[in-house]
Amino acid sequence: MDLVRILFAILLPPLGVFLQVGFAGAFWLNILLTLLGYIPGIIHAVYIIAKR
């Protein structure tokens, strides 16, 4: 299942984080990072998925 989440994290970073944590603070932070730059959103999403 983590492979699917990482794939979603690369394509749509907020979706990958949402699948991992739901509507927690990390999700909203990831939306902000993705809006500021796509790459920071991807890095944060992969970090969140790999951490748990």
C-alpha positions as CSV (number, residue, x, y, z in Angstrom):
1,M,0.0,0.0,0.0
2,D,2.9,2.4,0.6
3,L,3.9,2.0,-3.0
4,V,0.5,3.3,-4.1
5,R,0.8,6.2,-1.7
6,I,4.2,7.1,-2.9
7,L,3.0,7.0,-6.5
8,F,0.1,9.4,-5.5
9,A,2.6,11.5,-3.6
10,I,4.6,12.0,-6.8
11,L,1.6,12.7,-9.0
12,L,-0.6,14.6,-6.5
13,P,1.3,15.3,-3.3
14,P,-1.7,16.3,-1.2
15,L,-3.6,13.2,-2.1
16,G,-0.7,11.0,-1.0
17,V,-0.6,12.8,2.4
18,F,-4.4,12.6,2.7
19,L,-4.3,8.9,2.3
20,Q,-1.8,8.6,5.0
21,V,-3.0,11.1,7.7
22,G,-6.4,12.4,6.6
23,F,-7.3,16.0,7.3
24,A,-4.5,16.5,9.8
25,G,-2.1,19.5,9.9
26,A,0.4,17.7,7.6
27,F,-2.2,17.6,4.9
28,W,-2.8,21.4,5.0
29,L,1.0,22.0,5.2
30,N,1.4,19.9,2.1
31,I,-1.2,21.8,0.2
32,L,0.6,25.0,1.1
33,L,4.0,23.6,0.0
34,T,2.6,22.3,-3.2
35,L,1.1,25.7,-4.0
36,L,4.4,27.4,-3.3
37,G,6.3,24.8,-5.4
38,Y,5.6,21.4,-6.7
39,I,8.9,19.9,-5.6
40,P,8.7,20.9,-1.9
41,G,5.2,19.3,-1.9
42,I,6.6,16.0,-3.3
43,I,9.5,16.0,-0.8
44,H,7.1,16.6,2.1
45,A,4.6,14.0,1.0
46,V,7.3,11.3,0.5
47,Y,8.7,12.2,3.9
48,I,5.3,11.9,5.6
49,I,4.6,8.5,4.0
50,A,8.1,7.1,4.7
51,K,8.0,8.3,8.3
52,R,4.9,6.3,9.2
